[in-house]
Amino acid sequence: MPHLLIPHVTTLSLLQKLRRRDALTERRVCVLVLGDIGRSPRMQYHALSLSKHGYSVTFVGFPGK
């Protein structure tokens, strides 16, 4: 009978490892603006919204004049 428990224990162990890995995985995103960042309020809003939802945001674009 113990041999029937081995697949279940193995599956539970794998699920626990996956949960731990997901909890430690940082959620990262890059917002790329093909133009002046200062004149892109929509992209600024997207970056802010992603940040508020737990993402680490890298904001890339051209500086204004």
PQR file of N, CA, C, O and H, with PARSE charges and radii, in Angstrom:
ATOM      1  N   MET A   1       0.806  -1.209   0.000 -0.4000 1.5000
ATOM      2  CA  MET A   1       0.000   0.000   0.000 -0.0000 2.0000
ATOM      3  C   MET A   1       0.850   1.275   0.000  0.5500 1.7000
ATOM      4  O   MET A   1       0.449   2.250  -0.636 -0.5500 1.4000
ATOM      5  N   PRO A   2       2.009   1.319   0.684 -0.5600 1.5000
ATOM      6  CA  PRO A   2       2.833   2.531   0.677  0.2800 2.0000
ATOM      7  C   PRO A   2       3.285   2.933  -0.726  0.5500 1.7000
ATOM      8  O   PRO A   2       3.476   4.117  -1.003 -0.5500 1.4000
ATOM      9  N   HIS A   3       3.455   1.947  -1.614 -0.4000 1.5000
ATOM     10  CA  HIS A   3       3.889   2.266  -2.975 -0.0000 2.0000
ATOM     11  C   HIS A   3       2.845   3.100  -3.723  0.5500 1.7000
ATOM     12  O   HIS A   3       3.183   3.793  -4.682 -0.5500 1.4000
ATOM     13  H   HIS A   3       3.299   0.985  -1.389  0.4000 1.0000
ATOM     14  N   LEU A   4       1.593   3.040  -3.299 -0.4000 1.5000
ATOM     15  CA  LEU A   4       0.545   3.847  -3.928 -0.0000 2.0000
ATOM     16  C   LEU A   4       0.622   5.314  -3.495  0.5500 1.7000
ATOM     17  O   LEU A   4       0.126   6.195  -4.198 -0.5500 1.4000
ATOM     18  H   LEU A   4       1.318   2.477  -2.520  0.4000 1.0000
ATOM     19  N   LEU A   5       1.234   5.573  -2.355 -0.4000 1.5000
ATOM     20  CA  LEU A   5       1.344   6.944  -1.855 -0.0000 2.0000
ATOM     21  C   LEU A   5       2.492   7.719  -2.494  0.5500 1.7000
ATOM     22  O   LEU A   5       2.480   8.950  -2.502 -0.5500 1.4000
ATOM     23  H   LEU A   5       1.636   4.857  -1.784  0.4000 1.0000
ATOM     24  N   ILE A   6       3.464   7.018  -3.019 -0.4000 1.5000
ATOM     25  CA  ILE A   6       4.658   7.680  -3.561 -0.0000 2.0000
ATOM     26  C   ILE A   6       4.314   8.689  -4.666  0.5500 1.7000
ATOM     27  O   ILE A   6       4.809   9.815  -4.614 -0.5500 1.4000
ATOM     28  H   ILE A   6       3.474   6.018  -3.013  0.4000 1.0000
ATOM     29  N   PRO A   7       3.493   8.339  -5.659 -0.5600 1.5000
ATOM     30  CA  PRO A   7       3.171   9.349  -6.686  0.2800 2.0000
ATOM     31  C   PRO A   7       2.468  10.581  -6.111  0.5500 1.7000
ATOM     32  O   PRO A   7       2.700  11.698  -6.574 -0.5500 1.4000
ATOM     33  N   HIS A   8       1.620  10.387  -5.114 -0.4000 1.5000
ATOM     34  CA  HIS A   8       0.894  11.508  -4.517 -0.0000 2.0000
ATOM     35  C   HIS A   8       1.837  12.421  -3.742  0.5500 1.7000
ATOM     36  O   HIS A   8       1.734  13.644  -3.829 -0.5500 1.4000
ATOM     37  H   HIS A   8       1.431   9.480  -4.737  0.4000 1.0000
ATOM     38  N   VAL A   9       2.740  11.833  -2.995 -0.4000 1.5000
ATOM     39  CA  VAL A   9       3.708  12.616  -2.224 -0.0000 2.0000
ATOM     40  C   VAL A   9       4.625  13.378  -3.174  0.5500 1.7000
ATOM     41  O   VAL A   9       4.946  14.541  -2.933 -0.5500 1.4000
ATOM     42  H   VAL A   9       2.824  10.839  -2.925  0.4000 1.0000
ATOM     43  N   THR A  10       5.043  12.723  -4.251 -0.4000 1.5000
ATOM     44  CA  THR A  10       5.908  13.370  -5.237 -0.0000 2.0000
ATOM     45  C   THR A  10       5.188  14.543  -5.891  0.5500 1.7000
ATOM     46  O   THR A  10       5.774  15.612  -6.059 -0.5500 1.4000
ATOM     47  H   THR A  10       4.782  11.778  -4.446  0.4000 1.0000
ATOM     48  N   THR A  11       3.941  14.355  -6.256 -0.4000 1.5000
ATOM     49  CA  THR A  11       3.158  15.429  -6.872 -0.0000 2.0000
ATOM     50  C   THR A  11       2.986  16.593  -5.911  0.5500 1.7000
ATOM     51  O   THR A  11       3.147  17.746  -6.312 -0.5500 1.4000
ATOM     52  H   THR A  11       3.465  13.487  -6.120  0.4000 1.0000
ATOM     53  N   LEU A  12       2.666  16.323  -4.664 -0.4000 1.5000
ATOM     54  CA  LEU A  12       2.508  17.387  -3.672 -0.0000 2.0000
ATOM     55  C   LEU A  12       3.815  18.139  -3.461  0.5500 1.7000
ATOM     56  O   LEU A  12       3.818  19.361  -3.317 -0.5500 1.4000
ATOM     57  H   LEU A  12       2.535  15.386  -4.338  0.4000 1.0000
ATOM     58  N   SER A  13       4.909  17.415  -3.444 -0.4000 1.5000
ATOM     59  CA  SER A  13       6.219  18.042  -3.272 -0.0000 2.0000
ATOM     60  C   SER A  13       6.529  18.977  -4.437  0.5500 1.7000
ATOM     61  O   SER A  13       7.016  20.089  -4.230 -0.5500 1.4000
ATOM     62  H   SER A  13       4.906  16.422  -3.561  0.4000 1.0000
ATOM     63  N   LEU A  14       6.250  18.534  -5.651 -0.4000 1.5000
ATOM     64  CA  LEU A  14       6.483  19.377  -6.830 -0.0000 2.0000
ATOM     65  C   LEU A  14       5.600  20.619  -6.814  0.5500 1.7000
ATOM     66  O   LEU A  14       6.058  21.711  -7.152 -0.5500 1.4000
ATOM     67  H   LEU A  14       5.854  17.631  -5.819  0.4000 1.0000
ATOM     68  N   LEU A  15       4.352  20.461  -6.427 -0.4000 1.5000
ATOM     69  CA  LEU A  15       3.442  21.609  -6.363 -0.0000 2.0000
ATOM     70  C   LEU A  15       3.917  22.635  -5.339  0.5500 1.7000
ATOM     71  O   LEU A  15       3.840  23.839  -5.584 -0.5500 1.4000
ATOM     72  H   LEU A  15       3.980  19.575  -6.152  0.4000 1.0000
ATOM     73  N   GLN A  16       4.404  22.165  -4.200 -0.4000 1.5000
ATOM     74  CA  GLN A  16       4.914  23.084  -3.180 -0.0000 2.0000
ATOM     75  C   GLN A  16       6.135  23.833  -3.691  0.5500 1.7000
ATOM     76  O   GLN A  16       6.271  25.031  -3.442 -0.5500 1.4000
ATOM     77  H   GLN A  16       4.467  21.187  -4.001  0.4000 1.0000
ATOM     78  N   LYS A  17       7.020  23.154  -4.396 -0.4000 1.5000
ATOM     79  CA  LYS A  17       8.204  23.815  -4.950 -0.0000 2.0000
ATOM     80  C   LYS A  17       7.805  24.864  -5.983  0.5500 1.7000
ATOM     81  O   LYS A  17       8.375  25.955  -6.013 -0.5500 1.4000
ATOM     82  H   LYS A  17       6.910  22.180  -4.598  0.4000 1.0000
ATOM     83  N   LEU A  18       6.833  24.540  -6.827 -0.4000 1.5000
ATOM     84  CA  LEU A  18       6.376  25.502  -7.834 -0.0000 2.0000
ATOM     85  C   LEU A  18       5.744  26.721  -7.182  0.5500 1.7000
ATOM     86  O   LEU A  18       5.973  27.847  -7.626 -0.5500 1.4000
ATOM     87  H   LEU A  18       6.370  23.654  -6.803  0.4000 1.0000
ATOM     88  N   ARG A  19       4.956  26.515  -6.140 -0.4000 1.5000
ATOM     89  CA  ARG A  19       4.332  27.646  -5.436 -0.0000 2.0000
ATOM     90  C   ARG A  19       5.393  28.547  -4.829  0.5500 1.7000
ATOM     91  O   ARG A  19       5.301  29.771  -4.929 -0.5500 1.4000
ATOM     92  H   ARG A  19       4.770  25.601  -5.780  0.4000 1.0000
ATOM     93  N   ARG A  20       6.404  27.948  -4.195 -0.4000 1.5000
ATOM     94  CA  ARG A  20       7.481  28.740  -3.595 -0.0000 2.0000
ATOM     95  C   ARG A  20       8.224  29.520  -4.666  0.5500 1.7000
ATOM     96  O   ARG A  20       8.548  30.691  -4.469 -0.5500 1.4000
ATOM     97  H   ARG A  20       6.478  26.954  -4.114  0.4000 1.0000
ATOM     98  N   ARG A  21       8.494  28.890  -5.784 -0.4000 1.5000
ATOM     99  CA  ARG A  21       9.216  29.562  -6.861 -0.0000 2.0000
ATOM    100  C   ARG A  21       8.389  30.723  -7.411  0.5500 1.7000
ATOM    101  O   ARG A  21       8.928  31.798  -7.670 -0.5500 1.4000
ATOM    102  H   ARG A  21       8.231  27.938  -5.945  0.4000 1.0000
ATOM    103  N   ASP A  22       7.080  30.513  -7.592 -0.4000 1.5000
ATOM    104  CA  ASP A  22       6.217  31.582  -8.088 -0.0000 2.0000
ATOM    105  C   ASP A  22       6.154  32.735  -7.105  0.5500 1.7000
ATOM    106  O   ASP A  22       6.107  33.896  -7.514 -0.5500 1.4000
ATOM    107  H   ASP A  22       6.641  29.639  -7.382  0.4000 1.0000
ATOM    108  N   ALA A  23       6.153  32.434  -5.821 -0.4000 1.5000
ATOM    109  CA  ALA A  23       6.085  33.484  -4.805 -0.0000 2.0000
ATOM    110  C   ALA A  23       7.362  34.309  -4.790  0.5500 1.7000
ATOM    111  O   ALA A  23       7.332  35.493  -4.454 -0.5500 1.4000
ATOM    112  H   ALA A  23       6.191  31.491  -5.489  0.4000 1.0000
ATOM    113  N   LEU A  24       8.478  33.696  -5.151 -0.4000 1.5000
ATOM    114  CA  LEU A  24       9.755  34.398  -5.135 -0.0000 2.0000
ATOM    115  C   LEU A  24      10.075  35.066  -6.469  0.5500 1.7000
ATOM    116  O   LEU A  24      10.982  35.896  -6.540 -0.5500 1.4000
ATOM    117  H   LEU A  24       8.502  32.734  -5.424  0.4000 1.0000
ATOM    118  N   THR A  25       9.350  34.720  -7.519 -0.4000 1.5000
ATOM    119  CA  THR A  25       9.617  35.277  -8.836 -0.0000 2.0000
ATOM    120  C   THR A  25       9.148  36.721  -8.893  0.5500 1.7000
ATOM    121  O   THR A  25       7.995  37.037  -8.599 -0.5500 1.4000
ATOM    122  H   THR A  25       8.614  34.046  -7.462  0.4000 1.0000
ATOM    123  N   GLU A  26      10.072  37.582  -9.279 -0.4000 1.5000
ATOM    124  CA  GLU A  26       9.725  38.992  -9.394 -0.0000 2.0000
ATOM    125  C   GLU A  26       9.009  39.212 -10.726  0.5500 1.7000
ATOM    126  O   GLU A  26       9.417  38.689 -11.763 -0.5500 1.4000
ATOM    127  H   GLU A  26      11.009  37.325  -9.518  0.4000 1.0000
ATOM    128  N   ARG A  27       7.954  39.982 -10.673 -0.4000 1.5000
ATOM    129  CA  ARG A  27       7.203  40.298 -11.879 -0.0000 2.0000
ATOM    130  C   ARG A  27       7.806  41.568 -12.471  0.5500 1.7000
ATOM    131  O   ARG A  27       7.696  42.645 -11.884 -0.5500 1.4000
ATOM    132  H   ARG A  27       7.623  40.407  -9.830  0.4000 1.0000
ATOM    133  N   ARG A  28       8.441  41.440 -13.629 -0.4000 1.5000
ATOM    134  CA  ARG A  28       9.123  42.571 -14.247 -0.0000 2.0000
ATOM    135  C   ARG A  28       8.543  42.859 -15.622  0.5500 1.7000
ATOM    136  O   ARG A  28       8.105  41.957 -16.336 -0.5500 1.4000
ATOM    137  H   ARG A  28       8.531  40.566 -14.106  0.4000 1.0000
ATOM    138  N   VAL A  29       8.553  44.146 -15.977 -0.4000 1.5000
ATOM    139  CA  VAL A  29       8.064  44.557 -17.286 -0.0000 2.0000
ATOM    140  C   VAL A  29       8.853  45.786 -17.730  0.5500 1.7000
ATOM    141  O   VAL A  29       9.322  46.569 -16.904 -0.5500 1.4000
ATOM    142  H   VAL A  29       8.909  44.879 -15.397  0.4000 1.0000
ATOM    143  N   CYS A  30       8.991  45.942 -19.028 -0.4000 1.5000
ATOM    144  CA  CYS A  30       9.658  47.118 -19.592 -0.0000 2.0000
ATOM    145  C   CYS A  30       8.645  47.848 -20.465  0.5500 1.7000
ATOM    146  O   CYS A  30       8.069  47.258 -21.380 -0.5500 1.4000
ATOM    147  H   CYS A  30       8.610  45.307 -19.700  0.4000 1.0000
ATOM    148  N   VAL A  31       8.428  49.130 -20.185 -0.4000 1.5000
ATOM    149  CA  VAL A  31       7.545  49.963 -21.003 -0.0000 2.0000
ATOM    150  C   VAL A  31       8.453  50.788 -21.909  0.5500 1.7000
ATOM    151  O   VAL A  31       9.232  51.611 -21.428 -0.5500 1.4000
ATOM    152  H   VAL A  31       8.895  49.609 -19.442  0.4000 1.0000
ATOM    153  N   LEU A  32       8.354  50.570 -23.213 -0.4000 1.5000
ATOM    154  CA  LEU A  32       9.204  51.236 -24.193 -0.0000 2.0000
ATOM    155  C   LEU A  32       8.398  52.304 -24.922  0.5500 1.7000
ATOM    156  O   LEU A  32       7.365  52.012 -25.524 -0.5500 1.4000
ATOM    157  H   LEU A  32       7.721  49.902 -23.604  0.4000 1.0000
ATOM    158  N   VAL A  33       8.880  53.546 -24.862 -0.4000 1.5000
ATOM    159  CA  VAL A  33       8.219  54.668 -25.532 -0.0000 2.0000
ATOM    160  C   VAL A  33       9.104  55.087 -26.702  0.5500 1.7000
ATOM    161  O   VAL A  33      10.265  55.444 -26.504 -0.5500 1.4000
ATOM    162  H   VAL A  33       9.720  53.783 -24.373  0.4000 1.0000
ATOM    163  N   LEU A  34       8.567  55.048 -27.909 -0.4000 1.5000
ATOM    164  CA  LEU A  34       9.334  55.464 -29.089 -0.0000 2.0000
ATOM    165  C   LEU A  34       9.102  56.954 -29.320  0.5500 1.7000
ATOM    166  O   LEU A  34       8.534  57.361 -30.334 -0.5500 1.4000
ATOM    167  H   LEU A  34       7.623  54.758 -28.070  0.4000 1.0000
ATOM    168  N   GLY A  35       9.541  57.738 -28.382 -0.4000 1.5000
ATOM    169  CA  GLY A  35       9.369  59.187 -28.459 -0.0000 2.0000
ATOM    170  C   GLY A  35       9.675  59.807 -27.113  0.5500 1.7000
ATOM    171  O   GLY A  35      10.299  59.187 -26.251 -0.5500 1.4000
ATOM    172  H   GLY A  35      10.001  57.407 -27.559  0.4000 1.0000
ATOM    173  N   ASP A  36       9.227  61.039 -26.946 -0.4000 1.5000
ATOM    174  CA  ASP A  36       9.449  61.820 -25.729 -0.0000 2.0000
ATOM    175  C   ASP A  36       8.580  61.273 -24.592  0.5500 1.7000
ATOM    176  O   ASP A  36       7.353  61.271 -24.686 -0.5500 1.4000
ATOM    177  H   ASP A  36       8.720  61.542 -27.646  0.4000 1.0000
ATOM    178  N   ILE A  37       9.223  60.811 -23.522 -0.4000 1.5000
ATOM    179  CA  ILE A  37       8.481  60.254 -22.379 -0.0000 2.0000
ATOM    180  C   ILE A  37       7.546  61.303 -21.779  0.5500 1.7000
ATOM    181  O   ILE A  37       6.422  60.986 -21.390 -0.5500 1.4000
ATOM    182  H   ILE A  37      10.220  60.813 -23.445  0.4000 1.0000
ATOM    183  N   GLY A  38       8.011  62.548 -21.705 -0.4000 1.5000
ATOM    184  CA  GLY A  38       7.211  63.626 -21.117 -0.0000 2.0000
ATOM    185  C   GLY A  38       5.938  63.930 -21.885  0.5500 1.7000
ATOM    186  O   GLY A  38       4.992  64.486 -21.326 -0.5500 1.4000
ATOM    187  H   GLY A  38       8.924  62.805 -22.021  0.4000 1.0000
ATOM    188  N   ARG A  39       5.906  63.574 -23.154 -0.4000 1.5000
ATOM    189  CA  ARG A  39       4.713  63.820 -23.984 -0.0000 2.0000
ATOM    190  C   ARG A  39       3.921  62.536 -24.224  0.5500 1.7000
ATOM    191  O   ARG A  39       3.180  62.424 -25.200 -0.5500 1.4000
ATOM    192  H   ARG A  39       6.674  63.123 -23.608  0.4000 1.0000
ATOM    193  N   SER A  40       4.086  61.586 -23.337 -0.4000 1.5000
ATOM    194  CA  SER A  40       3.399  60.297 -23.464 -0.0000 2.0000
ATOM    195  C   SER A  40       2.633  59.975 -22.181  0.5500 1.7000
ATOM    196  O   SER A  40       2.971  59.016 -21.487 -0.5500 1.4000
ATOM    197  H   SER A  40       4.688  61.677 -22.543  0.4000 1.0000
ATOM    198  N   PRO A  41       1.593  60.775 -21.857 -0.5600 1.5000
ATOM    199  CA  PRO A  41       0.872  60.528 -20.603  0.2800 2.0000
ATOM    200  C   PRO A  41       0.217  59.146 -20.539  0.5500 1.7000
ATOM    201  O   PRO A  41       0.095  58.571 -19.457 -0.5500 1.4000
ATOM    202  N   ARG A  42      -0.201  58.616 -21.675 -0.4000 1.5000
ATOM    203  CA  ARG A  42      -0.825  57.290 -21.675 -0.0000 2.0000
ATOM    204  C   ARG A  42       0.193  56.229 -21.251  0.5500 1.7000
ATOM    205  O   ARG A  42      -0.122  55.338 -20.463 -0.5500 1.4000
ATOM    206  H   ARG A  42      -0.102  59.083 -22.553  0.4000 1.0000
ATOM    207  N   MET A  43       1.416  56.333 -21.781 -0.4000 1.5000
ATOM    208  CA  MET A  43       2.449  55.365 -21.419 -0.0000 2.0000
ATOM    209  C   MET A  43       2.878  55.545 -19.962  0.5500 1.7000
ATOM    210  O   MET A  43       3.193  54.567 -19.284 -0.5500 1.4000
ATOM    211  H   MET A  43       1.672  57.057 -22.422  0.4000 1.0000
ATOM    212  N   GLN A  44       2.892  56.783 -19.480 -0.4000 1.5000
ATOM    213  CA  GLN A  44       3.195  57.036 -18.070 -0.0000 2.0000
ATOM    214  C   GLN A  44       2.133  56.378 -17.192  0.5500 1.7000
ATOM    215  O   GLN A  44       2.445  55.773 -16.166 -0.5500 1.4000
ATOM    216  H   GLN A  44       2.636  57.578 -20.031  0.4000 1.0000
ATOM    217  N   TYR A  45       0.874  56.504 -17.612 -0.4000 1.5000
ATOM    218  CA  TYR A  45      -0.223  55.879 -16.868 -0.0000 2.0000
ATOM    219  C   TYR A  45      -0.061  54.354 -16.859  0.5500 1.7000
ATOM    220  O   TYR A  45      -0.254  53.714 -15.826 -0.5500 1.4000
ATOM    221  H   TYR A  45       0.620  56.995 -18.446  0.4000 1.0000
ATOM    222  N   HIS A  46       0.295  53.777 -18.009 -0.4000 1.5000
ATOM    223  CA  HIS A  46       0.492  52.321 -18.080 -0.0000 2.0000
ATOM    224  C   HIS A  46       1.595  51.883 -17.116  0.5500 1.7000
ATOM    225  O   HIS A  46       1.438  50.900 -16.393 -0.5500 1.4000
ATOM    226  H   HIS A  46       0.452  54.297 -18.849  0.4000 1.0000
ATOM    227  N   ALA A  47       2.706  52.615 -17.109 -0.4000 1.5000
ATOM    228  CA  ALA A  47       3.823  52.270 -16.222 -0.0000 2.0000
ATOM    229  C   ALA A  47       3.398  52.370 -14.759  0.5500 1.7000
ATOM    230  O   ALA A  47       3.723  51.495 -13.956 -0.5500 1.4000
ATOM    231  H   ALA A  47       2.833  53.414 -17.697  0.4000 1.0000
ATOM    232  N   LEU A  48       2.681  53.423 -14.414 -0.4000 1.5000
ATOM    233  CA  LEU A  48       2.211  53.610 -13.037 -0.0000 2.0000
ATOM    234  C   LEU A  48       1.233  52.503 -12.640  0.5500 1.7000
ATOM    235  O   LEU A  48       1.316  51.962 -11.538 -0.5500 1.4000
ATOM    236  H   LEU A  48       2.417  54.134 -15.065  0.4000 1.0000
ATOM    237  N   SER A  49       0.321  52.176 -13.528 -0.4000 1.5000
ATOM    238  CA  SER A  49      -0.667  51.129 -13.251 -0.0000 2.0000
ATOM    239  C   SER A  49       0.007  49.770 -13.048  0.5500 1.7000
ATOM    240  O   SER A  49      -0.337  49.036 -12.121 -0.5500 1.4000
ATOM    241  H   SER A  49       0.253  52.616 -14.423  0.4000 1.0000
ATOM    242  N   LEU A  50       0.956  49.442 -13.904 -0.4000 1.5000
ATOM    243  CA  LEU A  50       1.684  48.178 -13.749 -0.0000 2.0000
ATOM    244  C   LEU A  50       2.427  48.139 -12.422  0.5500 1.7000
ATOM    245  O   LEU A  50       2.456  47.111 -11.745 -0.5500 1.4000
ATOM    246  H   LEU A  50       1.236  50.039 -14.656  0.4000 1.0000
ATOM    247  N   SER A  51       3.027  49.267 -12.056 -0.4000 1.5000
ATOM    248  CA  SER A  51       3.747  49.352 -10.782 -0.0000 2.0000
ATOM    249  C   SER A  51       2.808  49.130  -9.600  0.5500 1.7000
ATOM    250  O   SER A  51       3.148  48.423  -8.652 -0.5500 1.4000
ATOM    251  H   SER A  51       3.003  50.102 -12.605  0.4000 1.0000
ATOM    252  N   LYS A  52       1.633  49.735  -9.665 -0.4000 1.5000
ATOM    253  CA  LYS A  52       0.645  49.573  -8.588 -0.0000 2.0000
ATOM    254  C   LYS A  52       0.143  48.135  -8.484  0.5500 1.7000
ATOM    255  O   LYS A  52      -0.308  47.712  -7.420 -0.5500 1.4000
ATOM    256  H   LYS A  52       1.357  50.310 -10.436  0.4000 1.0000
ATOM    257  N   HIS A  53       0.217  47.384  -9.582 -0.4000 1.5000
ATOM    258  CA  HIS A  53      -0.220  45.989  -9.585 -0.0000 2.0000
ATOM    259  C   HIS A  53       0.919  45.018  -9.270  0.5500 1.7000
ATOM    260  O   HIS A  53       0.790  43.813  -9.484 -0.5500 1.4000
ATOM    261  H   HIS A  53       0.583  47.729 -10.446  0.4000 1.0000
ATOM    262  N   GLY A  54       2.034  45.546  -8.760 -0.4000 1.5000
ATOM    263  CA  GLY A  54       3.091  44.678  -8.259 -0.0000 2.0000
ATOM    264  C   GLY A  54       4.237  44.392  -9.211  0.5500 1.7000
ATOM    265  O   GLY A  54       5.117  43.590  -8.894 -0.5500 1.4000
ATOM    266  H   GLY A  54       2.139  46.525  -8.585  0.4000 1.0000
ATOM    267  N   TYR A  55       4.244  45.030 -10.364 -0.4000 1.5000
ATOM    268  CA  TYR A  55       5.333  44.814 -11.310 -0.0000 2.0000
ATOM    269  C   TYR A  55       6.485  45.766 -11.024  0.5500 1.7000
ATOM    270  O   TYR A  55       6.277  46.901 -10.594 -0.5500 1.4000
ATOM    271  H   TYR A  55       3.529  45.681 -10.622  0.4000 1.0000
ATOM    272  N   SER A  56       7.694  45.293 -11.267 -0.4000 1.5000
ATOM    273  CA  SER A  56       8.873  46.145 -11.252 -0.0000 2.0000
ATOM    274  C   SER A  56       8.992  46.688 -12.671  0.5500 1.7000
ATOM    275  O   SER A  56       9.200  45.923 -13.613 -0.5500 1.4000
ATOM    276  H   SER A  56       7.863  44.372 -11.617  0.4000 1.0000
ATOM    277  N   VAL A  57       8.859  48.009 -12.830 -0.4000 1.5000
ATOM    278  CA  VAL A  57       8.759  48.619 -14.158 -0.0000 2.0000
ATOM    279  C   VAL A  57      10.056  49.318 -14.533  0.5500 1.7000
ATOM    280  O   VAL A  57      10.602  50.102 -13.756 -0.5500 1.4000
ATOM    281  H   VAL A  57       8.690  48.631 -12.065  0.4000 1.0000
ATOM    282  N   THR A  58      10.541  49.026 -15.731 -0.4000 1.5000
ATOM    283  CA  THR A  58      11.633  49.780 -16.341 -0.0000 2.0000
ATOM    284  C   THR A  58      11.002  50.607 -17.450  0.5500 1.7000
ATOM    285  O   THR A  58      10.342  50.067 -18.338 -0.5500 1.4000
ATOM    286  H   THR A  58      10.098  48.389 -16.362  0.4000 1.0000
ATOM    287  N   PHE A  59      11.206  51.922 -17.395 -0.4000 1.5000
ATOM    288  CA  PHE A  59      10.580  52.853 -18.326 -0.0000 2.0000
ATOM    289  C   PHE A  59      11.666  53.370 -19.263  0.5500 1.7000
ATOM    290  O   PHE A  59      12.605  54.027 -18.813 -0.5500 1.4000
ATOM    291  H   PHE A  59      11.742  52.360 -16.674  0.4000 1.0000
ATOM    292  N   VAL A  60      11.553  53.086 -20.551 -0.4000 1.5000
ATOM    293  CA  VAL A  60      12.585  53.446 -21.521 -0.0000 2.0000
ATOM    294  C   VAL A  60      11.992  54.364 -22.580  0.5500 1.7000
ATOM    295  O   VAL A  60      10.920  54.094 -23.121 -0.5500 1.4000
ATOM    296  H   VAL A  60      10.790  52.553 -20.916  0.4000 1.0000
ATOM    297  N   GLY A  61      12.701  55.452 -22.871 -0.4000 1.5000
ATOM    298  CA  GLY A  61      12.263  56.374 -23.913 -0.0000 2.0000
ATOM    299  C   GLY A  61      13.272  57.482 -24.097  0.5500 1.7000
ATOM    300  O   GLY A  61      14.362  57.441 -23.528 -0.5500 1.4000
ATOM    301  H   GLY A  61      13.572  55.672 -22.432  0.4000 1.0000
ATOM    302  N   PHE A  62      12.909  58.479 -24.893 -0.4000 1.5000
ATOM    303  CA  PHE A  62      13.784  59.613 -25.154 -0.0000 2.0000
ATOM    304  C   PHE A  62      13.458  60.749 -24.198  0.5500 1.7000
ATOM    305  O   PHE A  62      12.293  60.955 -23.857 -0.5500 1.4000
ATOM    306  H   PHE A  62      12.023  58.513 -25.356  0.4000 1.0000
ATOM    307  N   PRO A  63      14.485  61.499 -23.756 -0.5600 1.5000
ATOM    308  CA  PRO A  63      14.223  62.650 -22.884  0.2800 2.0000
ATOM    309  C   PRO A  63      13.606  63.791 -23.693  0.5500 1.7000
ATOM    310  O   PRO A  63      13.820  63.901 -24.901 -0.5500 1.4000
ATOM    311  N   GLY A  64      12.841  64.631 -23.010 -0.4000 1.5000
ATOM    312  CA  GLY A  64      12.250  65.795 -23.670 -0.0000 2.0000
ATOM    313  C   GLY A  64      13.292  66.870 -23.912  0.5500 1.7000
ATOM    314  O   GLY A  64      14.418  66.788 -23.420 -0.5500 1.4000
ATOM    315  H   GLY A  64      12.666  64.541 -22.029  0.4000 1.0000
ATOM    316  N   LYS A  65      12.902  67.879 -24.679 -0.4000 1.5000
ATOM    317  CA  LYS A  65      13.828  68.984 -24.976 -0.0000 2.0000
ATOM    318  C   LYS A  65      13.715  70.077 -23.957  0.5500 1.7000
ATOM    319  O   LYS A  65      14.419  71.083 -24.050 -0.5500 1.4000
ATOM    320  H   LYS A  65      11.988  67.945 -25.079  0.4000 1.0000
TER
END
